[in-house]
């Protein structure tokens, strides 16, 4: 008769041979998942975000329907700004900044978004008022509320810049030490 030889392998031997070569992500601390966070909207940046949304709705209502090409551009900027601000509100409302583990400088990303939106609002308001001059009697209110929303976005950019500057200490490059060392 043949002698049966059994070789047994344990789970640790199997898992060590097929383990991935990358490290597993570090476990999240408790309470850092998706959660409802209404306290952000009691701060001045949160109130400014809600104002941006409310005035954006007024701008959309005043400019629609778009009869001129300038008003089309104005509505494009207003709707794009509204959607991006709504996304940022959901990020803060659901506390996604701490739940999503991505290497993103969230504050800088939001600062760039808000600053670019402010610049686009400035251009859109100028275009809106130029298109109102071409066809008088239409959309003066949209341009007026566009100016107000541009100023609110500028205030939001200021608060974000201040927060970003507070969280990012000055480097040796900004103090001029790098330039002094080079002959």
NUROGU-371175 format. One record per residue: residue number from 1; residue in one letter; x, y, z of N, C-alpha, C in turn. Coordinates in nm, 3 decimals, always signed. Layout:
N
NODE, NUM, a, X, Y, Z, X, Y, Z, X, Y, Z
...
//
This chain:
183
NODE, 1, x, +0.082, -0.117, +0.000, +0.000, +0.000, +0.000, +0.087, +0.123, +0.000
NODE, 2, x, +0.029, +0.223, -0.049, +0.102, +0.349, -0.054, +0.079, +0.424, +0.075
NODE, 3, x, +0.181, +0.486, +0.116, +0.171, +0.568, +0.236, +0.124, +0.707, +0.196
NODE, 4, x, +0.023, +0.751, +0.262, -0.031, +0.884, +0.233, +0.042, +0.987, +0.316
NODE, 5, x, +0.088, +1.087, +0.247, +0.151, +1.198, +0.319, +0.068, +1.322, +0.295
NODE, 6, x, +0.032, +1.381, +0.401, -0.047, +1.504, +0.393, +0.040, +1.620, +0.438
NODE, 7, x, +0.036, +1.722, +0.360, +0.102, +1.845, +0.403, -0.008, +1.947, +0.430
NODE, 8, x, -0.005, +1.997, +0.545, -0.107, +2.096, +0.582, -0.044, +2.234, +0.580
NODE, 9, x, -0.122, +2.322, +0.530, -0.076, +2.462, +0.530, -0.172, +2.542, +0.617
NODE, 10, x, -0.116, +2.628, +0.691, -0.199, +2.711, +0.780, -0.240, +2.838, +0.707
NODE, 11, x, -0.335, +2.905, +0.766, -0.383, +3.030, +0.707, -0.274, +3.137, +0.703
NODE, 12, x, -0.188, +3.138, +0.802, -0.083, +3.239, +0.805, +0.016, +3.218, +0.692
NODE, 13, x, +0.041, +3.090, +0.657, +0.131, +3.064, +0.545, +0.070, +3.108, +0.413
NODE, 14, x, -0.059, +3.086, +0.398, -0.128, +3.124, +0.275, -0.135, +3.276, +0.264
NODE, 15, x, -0.172, +3.341, +0.371, -0.188, +3.485, +0.365, -0.055, +3.557, +0.349
NODE, 16, x, +0.052, +3.499, +0.403, +0.181, +3.566, +0.389, +0.234, +3.553, +0.246
NODE, 17, x, +0.195, +3.447, +0.177, +0.245, +3.432, +0.041, +0.163, +3.515, -0.059
NODE, 18, x, +0.037, +3.544, -0.028, -0.047, +3.619, -0.120, -0.079, +3.759, -0.069
NODE, 19, x, -0.007, +3.804, +0.029, -0.036, +3.937, +0.085, +0.004, +4.045, -0.016
NODE, 20, x, -0.072, +4.155, -0.021, -0.037, +4.262, -0.115, +0.094, +4.328, -0.073
NODE, 21, x, +0.159, +4.386, -0.169, +0.288, +4.448, -0.141, +0.275, +4.589, -0.085
NODE, 22, x, +0.158, +4.647, -0.093, +0.138, +4.781, -0.039, +0.082, +4.772, +0.102
NODE, 23, x, +0.104, +4.876, +0.176, +0.055, +4.880, +0.315, -0.092, +4.915, +0.317
NODE, 24, x, -0.162, +4.856, +0.408, -0.304, +4.887, +0.420, -0.320, +5.024, +0.483
NODE, 25, x, -0.429, +5.094, +0.450, -0.448, +5.227, +0.507, -0.465, +5.221, +0.658
NODE, 26, x, -0.420, +5.325, +0.721, -0.432, +5.332, +0.867, -0.578, +5.343, +0.905
NODE, 27, x, -0.618, +5.277, +1.013, -0.758, +5.287, +1.054, -0.792, +5.430, +1.096
NODE, 28, x, -0.915, +5.470, +1.064, -0.960, +5.605, +1.099, -0.995, +5.611, +1.247
NODE, 29, x, -0.967, +5.723, +1.308, -1.007, +5.736, +1.449, -1.158, +5.734, +1.461
NODE, 30, x, -1.209, +5.692, +1.575, -1.355, +5.687, +1.590, -1.416, +5.825, +1.578
NODE, 31, x, -1.529, +5.831, +1.511, -1.602, +5.956, +1.497, -1.555, +6.040, +1.380
NODE, 32, x, -1.467, +5.987, +1.295, -1.419, +6.068, +1.183, -1.490, +6.033, +1.053
NODE, 33, x, -1.592, +5.952, +1.056, -1.664, +5.914, +0.937, -1.764, +6.022, +0.896
NODE, 34, x, -1.851, +5.986, +0.806, -1.953, +6.079, +0.760, -2.051, +6.105, +0.874
NODE, 35, x, -2.067, +6.230, +0.907, -2.159, +6.268, +1.013, -2.216, +6.405, +0.982
NODE, 36, x, -2.331, +6.432, +1.035, -2.397, +6.560, +1.013, -2.330, +6.667, +1.099
NODE, 37, x, -2.288, +6.775, +1.035, -2.215, +6.881, +1.106, -2.280, +7.015, +1.072
NODE, 38, x, -2.373, +7.058, +1.155, -2.441, +7.185, +1.133, -2.368, +7.303, +1.196
NODE, 39, x, -2.270, +7.275, +1.280, -2.201, +7.384, +1.350, -2.120, +7.472, +1.255
NODE, 40, x, -2.079, +7.419, +1.140, -2.004, +7.500, +1.043, -2.087, +7.618, +0.993
NODE, 41, x, -2.216, +7.597, +0.979, -2.302, +7.701, +0.923, -2.338, +7.809, +1.026
NODE, 42, x, -2.282, +7.799, +1.145, -2.296, +7.906, +1.245, -2.173, +7.997, +1.246
NODE, 43, x, -2.070, +7.958, +1.172, -1.950, +8.040, +1.163, -1.964, +8.139, +1.048
NODE, 44, x, -1.877, +8.238, +1.044, -1.888, +8.338, +0.938, -1.864, +8.280, +0.798
NODE, 45, x, -1.768, +8.189, +0.775, -1.758, +8.130, +0.641, -1.882, +8.047, +0.604
NODE, 46, x, -1.943, +7.980, +0.700, -2.064, +7.903, +0.673, -2.182, +7.991, +0.638
NODE, 47, x, -2.195, +8.103, +0.710, -2.303, +8.197, +0.680, -2.282, +8.259, +0.543
NODE, 48, x, -2.158, +8.286, +0.509, -2.129, +8.342, +0.376, -2.164, +8.242, +0.268
NODE, 49, x, -2.138, +8.114, +0.290, -2.175, +8.011, +0.191, -2.326, +8.007, +0.170
NODE, 50, x, -2.401, +8.017, +0.278, -2.547, +8.017, +0.265, -2.596, +8.142, +0.193
NODE, 51, x, -2.532, +8.256, +0.219, -2.566, +8.379, +0.147, -2.535, +8.366, -0.002
NODE, 52, x, -2.421, +8.304, -0.035, -2.386, +8.283, -0.175, -2.492, +8.200, -0.246
NODE, 53, x, -2.541, +8.097, -0.178, -2.646, +8.014, -0.239, -2.776, +8.092, -0.257
NODE, 54, x, -2.816, +8.167, -0.154, -2.943, +8.240, -0.161, -2.939, +8.348, -0.268
NODE, 55, x, -2.831, +8.424, -0.273, -2.821, +8.530, -0.374, -2.805, +8.470, -0.513
NODE, 56, x, -2.741, +8.353, -0.522, -2.731, +8.283, -0.650, -2.868, +8.245, -0.705
NODE, 57, x, -2.957, +8.201, -0.618, -3.093, +8.168, -0.661, -3.163, +8.294, -0.713
NODE, 58, x, -3.145, +8.406, -0.644, -3.206, +8.532, -0.687, -3.149, +8.574, -0.823
NODE, 59, x, -3.017, +8.559, -0.842, -2.955, +8.593, -0.971, -3.010, +8.506, -1.084
NODE, 60, x, -3.026, +8.377, -1.057, -3.081, +8.289, -1.160, -3.225, +8.326, -1.193
NODE, 61, x, -3.303, +8.360, -1.092, -3.442, +8.395, -1.115, -3.454, +8.526, -1.193
NODE, 62, x, -3.366, +8.622, -1.165, -3.374, +8.751, -1.233, -3.323, +8.744, -1.377
NODE, 63, x, -3.225, +8.659, -1.405, -3.166, +8.655, -1.538, -3.238, +8.561, -1.634
NODE, 64, x, -3.318, +8.471, -1.584, -3.386, +8.376, -1.671, -3.517, +8.435, -1.722
NODE, 65, x, -3.556, +8.413, -1.842, -3.487, +8.345, -1.951, -3.382, +8.435, -2.014
NODE, 66, x, -3.279, +8.374, -2.066, -3.169, +8.449, -2.125, -3.204, +8.487, -2.269
NODE, 67, x, -3.211, +8.618, -2.294, -3.244, +8.666, -2.428, -3.121, +8.709, -2.507
NODE, 68, x, -3.015, +8.742, -2.439, -2.893, +8.787, -2.507, -2.778, +8.692, -2.475
NODE, 69, x, -2.671, +8.702, -2.556, -2.555, +8.615, -2.533, -2.486, +8.649, -2.402
NODE, 70, x, -2.490, +8.776, -2.364, -2.430, +8.815, -2.237, -2.502, +8.754, -2.118
NODE, 71, x, -2.633, +8.745, -2.128, -2.710, +8.684, -2.021, -2.688, +8.534, -2.017
NODE, 72, x, -2.664, +8.474, -2.133, -2.628, +8.331, -2.133, -2.499, +8.309, -2.054
NODE, 73, x, -2.399, +8.393, -2.077, -2.273, +8.381, -2.003, -2.296, +8.405, -1.854
NODE, 74, x, -2.376, +8.507, -1.823, -2.406, +8.539, -1.683, -2.471, +8.419, -1.614
NODE, 75, x, -2.569, +8.359, -1.679, -2.636, +8.242, -1.620, -2.542, +8.123, -1.608
NODE, 76, x, -2.453, +8.106, -1.704, -2.355, +7.997, -1.695, -2.268, +8.014, -1.571
NODE, 77, x, -2.219, +8.135, -1.548, -2.134, +8.161, -1.432, -2.213, +8.142, -1.303
NODE, 78, x, -2.335, +8.195, -1.299, -2.416, +8.186, -1.177, -2.449, +8.041, -1.143
NODE, 79, x, -2.488, +7.963, -1.242, -2.524, +7.824, -1.217, -2.401, +7.741, -1.180
NODE, 80, x, -2.288, +7.765, -1.247, -2.165, +7.694, -1.212, -2.122, +7.727, -1.070
NODE, 81, x, -2.129, +7.855, -1.033, -2.093, +7.895, -0.897, -2.190, +7.835, -0.796
NODE, 82, x, -2.317, +7.832, -0.829, -2.418, +7.775, -0.739, -2.390, +7.627, -0.715
NODE, 83, x, -2.362, +7.552, -0.821, -2.338, +7.409, -0.807, -2.211, +7.383, -0.726
NODE, 84, x, -2.104, +7.457, -0.754, -1.980, +7.434, -0.679, -1.996, +7.473, -0.532
NODE, 85, x, -2.069, +7.580, -0.505, -2.093, +7.618, -0.366, -2.182, +7.516, -0.295
NODE, 86, x, -2.279, +7.463, -0.366, -2.364, +7.359, -0.307, -2.282, +7.234, -0.275
NODE, 87, x, -2.189, +7.200, -0.361, -2.102, +7.084, -0.334, -2.018, +7.110, -0.210
NODE, 88, x, -1.961, +7.231, -0.197, -1.883, +7.262, -0.077, -1.971, +7.261, +0.048
NODE, 89, x, -2.095, +7.305, +0.035, -2.186, +7.299, +0.150, -2.211, +7.155, +0.193
NODE, 90, x, -2.228, +7.064, +0.096, -2.247, +6.924, +0.130, -2.121, +6.863, +0.191
NODE, 91, x, -2.005, +6.907, +0.143, -1.880, +6.858, +0.202, -1.873, +6.897, +0.349
NODE, 92, x, -1.909, +7.021, +0.380, -1.906, +7.064, +0.519, -2.023, +7.007, +0.600
NODE, 93, x, -2.139, +6.995, +0.538, -2.256, +6.943, +0.609, -2.236, +6.798, +0.651
NODE, 94, x, -2.178, +6.717, +0.563, -2.159, +6.575, +0.592, -2.021, +6.545, +0.650
NODE, 95, x, -1.942, +6.648, +0.675, -1.810, +6.635, +0.735, -1.722, +6.541, +0.652
NODE, 96, x, -1.726, +6.559, +0.520, -1.653, +6.471, +0.430, -1.503, +6.497, +0.429
NODE, 97, x, -1.462, +6.614, +0.473, -1.319, +6.645, +0.474, -1.242, +6.550, +0.565
NODE, 98, x, -1.302, +6.512, +0.677, -1.234, +6.418, +0.766, -1.266, +6.273, +0.732
NODE, 99, x, -1.375, +6.249, +0.661, -1.414, +6.112, +0.628, -1.338, +6.059, +0.507
NODE, 100, x, -1.306, +6.146, +0.413, -1.237, +6.104, +0.292, -1.087, +6.118, +0.316
NODE, 101, x, -1.016, +6.008, +0.297, -0.873, +6.007, +0.323, -0.797, +6.026, +0.192
NODE, 102, x, -0.793, +6.150, +0.144, -0.721, +6.182, +0.022, -0.617, +6.290, +0.051
NODE, 103, x, -0.506, +6.287, -0.019, -0.403, +6.390, +0.004, -0.438, +6.521, -0.066
NODE, 104, x, -0.541, +6.587, -0.018, -0.588, +6.712, -0.078, -0.577, +6.821, +0.027
NODE, 105, x, -0.526, +6.935, -0.014, -0.530, +7.052, +0.073, -0.667, +7.116, +0.051
NODE, 106, x, -0.762, +7.076, +0.133, -0.902, +7.116, +0.114, -0.918, +7.267, +0.120
NODE, 107, x, -0.849, +7.330, +0.211, -0.863, +7.474, +0.227, -0.810, +7.549, +0.105
NODE, 108, x, -0.697, +7.506, +0.052, -0.642, +7.570, -0.067, -0.732, +7.546, -0.188
NODE, 109, x, -0.787, +7.426, -0.199, -0.878, +7.395, -0.309, -1.002, +7.483, -0.304
NODE, 110, x, -1.057, +7.498, -0.185, -1.175, +7.583, -0.170, -1.141, +7.730, -0.194
NODE, 111, x, -1.023, +7.773, -0.149, -0.980, +7.911, -0.172, -0.966, +7.939, -0.321
NODE, 112, x, -0.904, +7.849, -0.394, -0.890, +7.867, -0.539, -1.026, +7.868, -0.608
NODE, 113, x, -1.114, +7.778, -0.567, -1.247, +7.773, -0.626, -1.323, +7.903, -0.602
NODE, 114, x, -1.321, +7.952, -0.480, -1.394, +8.074, -0.447, -1.332, +8.196, -0.514
NODE, 115, x, -1.201, +8.202, -0.522, -1.134, +8.315, -0.585, -1.162, +8.319, -0.736
NODE, 116, x, -1.156, +8.203, -0.800, -1.186, +8.197, -0.943, -1.332, +8.231, -0.968
NODE, 117, x, -1.420, +8.187, -0.881, -1.562, +8.220, -0.894, -1.584, +8.371, -0.879
NODE, 118, x, -1.511, +8.435, -0.788, -1.521, +8.580, -0.772, -1.480, +8.651, -0.900
NODE, 119, x, -1.371, +8.608, -0.959, -1.324, +8.669, -1.084, -1.425, +8.646, -1.197
NODE, 120, x, -1.479, +8.525, -1.206, -1.578, +8.498, -1.310, -1.706, +8.579, -1.289
NODE, 121, x, -1.745, +8.600, -1.164, -1.861, +8.684, -1.135, -1.836, +8.827, -1.180
NODE, 122, x, -1.714, +8.878, -1.157, -1.681, +9.013, -1.201, -1.696, +9.026, -1.352
NODE, 123, x, -1.642, +8.930, -1.425, -1.653, +8.932, -1.572, -1.798, +8.917, -1.615
NODE, 124, x, -1.872, +8.828, -1.550, -2.012, +8.804, -1.587, -2.099, +8.926, -1.560
NODE, 125, x, -2.073, +8.998, -1.451, -2.152, +9.118, -1.421, -2.125, +9.226, -1.524
NODE, 126, x, -1.999, +9.242, -1.564, -1.967, +9.342, -1.667, -2.036, +9.305, -1.798
NODE, 127, x, -2.030, +9.179, -1.836, -2.095, +9.134, -1.958, -2.246, +9.150, -1.949
NODE, 128, x, -2.303, +9.122, -1.832, -2.447, +9.135, -1.813, -2.492, +9.280, -1.830
NODE, 129, x, -2.418, +9.372, -1.771, -2.456, +9.513, -1.785, -2.434, +9.563, -1.928
NODE, 130, x, -2.333, +9.512, -1.998, -2.316, +9.549, -2.139, -2.428, +9.494, -2.224
NODE, 131, x, -2.476, +9.375, -2.194, -2.587, +9.319, -2.271, -2.719, +9.387, -2.238
NODE, 132, x, -2.731, +9.443, -2.117, -2.851, +9.518, -2.081, -2.854, +9.648, -2.159
NODE, 133, x, -2.739, +9.707, -2.185, -2.735, +9.831, -2.263, -2.775, +9.807, -2.408
NODE, 134, x, -2.748, +9.685, -2.458, -2.786, +9.652, -2.596, -2.937, +9.637, -2.606
NODE, 135, x, -2.997, +9.568, -2.511, -3.143, +9.555, -2.510, -3.194, +9.611, -2.377
NODE, 136, x, -3.226, +9.740, -2.373, -3.264, +9.802, -2.245, -3.394, +9.746, -2.189
NODE, 137, x, -3.406, +9.758, -2.059, -3.528, +9.716, -1.992, -3.524, +9.573, -1.942
NODE, 138, x, -3.415, +9.504, -1.960, -3.407, +9.364, -1.919, -3.290, +9.342, -1.825
NODE, 139, x, -3.315, +9.267, -1.722, -3.213, +9.209, -1.636, -3.123, +9.307, -1.561
NODE, 140, x, -3.173, +9.425, -1.527, -3.095, +9.514, -1.441, -3.078, +9.452, -1.302
NODE, 141, x, -3.185, +9.389, -1.255, -3.181, +9.329, -1.121, -3.079, +9.214, -1.116
NODE, 142, x, -3.068, +9.138, -1.224, -2.971, +9.028, -1.227, -2.830, +9.082, -1.213
NODE, 143, x, -2.799, +9.191, -1.282, -2.666, +9.251, -1.270, -2.641, +9.306, -1.130
NODE, 144, x, -2.744, +9.369, -1.071, -2.730, +9.423, -0.937, -2.704, +9.313, -0.835
NODE, 145, x, -2.784, +9.207, -0.840, -2.762, +9.096, -0.746, -2.633, +9.021, -0.779
NODE, 146, x, -2.589, +9.025, -0.905, -2.460, +8.967, -0.940, -2.346, +9.042, -0.872
NODE, 147, x, -2.357, +9.175, -0.865, -2.255, +9.254, -0.794, -2.255, +9.217, -0.646
NODE, 148, x, -2.372, +9.205, -0.588, -2.380, +9.170, -0.445, -2.319, +9.031, -0.421
NODE, 149, x, -2.351, +8.935, -0.508, -2.297, +8.801, -0.490, -2.146, +8.798, -0.515
NODE, 150, x, -2.097, +8.881, -0.608, -1.953, +8.889, -0.629, -1.884, +8.940, -0.503
NODE, 151, x, -1.944, +9.038, -0.437, -1.886, +9.090, -0.313, -1.891, +8.986, -0.201
NODE, 152, x, -1.998, +8.907, -0.197, -2.007, +8.801, -0.096, -1.901, +8.694, -0.123
NODE, 153, x, -1.881, +8.658, -0.251, -1.776, +8.562, -0.283, -1.638, +8.620, -0.251
NODE, 154, x, -1.619, +8.750, -0.271, -1.491, +8.813, -0.235, -1.468, +8.806, -0.084
NODE, 155, x, -1.574, +8.827, -0.006, -1.561, +8.815, +0.140, -1.530, +8.670, +0.178
NODE, 156, x, -1.593, +8.575, +0.111, -1.562, +8.434, +0.136, -1.418, +8.401, +0.102
NODE, 157, x, -1.368, +8.458, -0.008, -1.228, +8.438, -0.045, -1.135, +8.497, +0.060
NODE, 158, x, -1.172, +8.612, +0.115, -1.090, +8.674, +0.219, -1.083, +8.585, +0.343
NODE, 159, x, -1.198, +8.534, +0.388, -1.199, +8.446, +0.506, -1.118, +8.319, +0.480
NODE, 160, x, -1.132, +8.262, +0.361, -1.058, +8.140, +0.329, -0.909, +8.168, +0.321
NODE, 161, x, -0.871, +8.282, +0.264, -0.729, +8.316, +0.258, -0.672, +8.336, +0.398
NODE, 162, x, -0.748, +8.401, +0.483, -0.703, +8.422, +0.620, -0.685, +8.289, +0.693
NODE, 163, x, -0.781, +8.199, +0.676, -0.770, +8.067, +0.740, -0.653, +7.987, +0.682
NODE, 164, x, -0.635, +7.996, +0.549, -0.525, +7.923, +0.487, -0.391, +7.978, +0.534
NODE, 165, x, -0.380, +8.109, +0.545, -0.256, +8.171, +0.590, -0.227, +8.134, +0.735
NODE, 166, x, -0.330, +8.123, +0.817, -0.310, +8.085, +0.957, -0.266, +7.939, +0.972
NODE, 167, x, -0.311, +7.851, +0.883, -0.277, +7.710, +0.896, -0.147, +7.674, +0.825
NODE, 168, x, -0.097, +7.760, +0.738, +0.028, +7.734, +0.667, +0.132, +7.835, +0.713
NODE, 169, x, +0.225, +7.793, +0.797, +0.326, +7.888, +0.846, +0.416, +7.934, +0.733
NODE, 170, x, +0.480, +8.046, +0.755, +0.569, +8.100, +0.652, +0.689, +8.009, +0.634
NODE, 171, x, +0.737, +8.003, +0.514, +0.852, +7.920, +0.483, +0.975, +8.008, +0.474
NODE, 172, x, +1.089, +7.945, +0.462, +1.214, +8.020, +0.451, +1.220, +8.093, +0.317
NODE, 173, x, +1.149, +8.041, +0.216, +1.150, +8.107, +0.086, +1.079, +8.241, +0.093
NODE, 174, x, +0.966, +8.246, +0.164, +0.890, +8.371, +0.170, +0.960, +8.475, +0.256
NODE, 175, x, +1.046, +8.432, +0.347, +1.117, +8.529, +0.430, +1.241, +8.583, +0.361
NODE, 176, x, +1.280, +8.525, +0.249, +1.392, +8.574, +0.173, +1.524, +8.508, +0.208
NODE, 177, x, +1.528, +8.411, +0.298, +1.653, +8.346, +0.337, +1.714, +8.266, +0.222
NODE, 178, x, +1.632, +8.209, +0.137, +1.682, +8.130, +0.025, +1.757, +8.220, -0.071
NODE, 179, x, +1.704, +8.336, -0.098, +1.767, +8.426, -0.193, +1.896, +8.486, -0.136
NODE, 180, x, +1.903, +8.501, -0.007, +2.024, +8.559, +0.053, +2.138, +8.460, +0.052
NODE, 181, x, +2.110, +8.329, +0.057, +2.215, +8.229, +0.061, +2.283, +8.213, -0.074
NODE, 182, x, +2.212, +8.239, -0.181, +2.270, +8.220, -0.315, +2.360, +8.339, -0.348
NODE, 183, x, +2.483, +8.311, -0.400, +2.572, +8.423, -0.434, +2.532, +8.492, -0.562
//
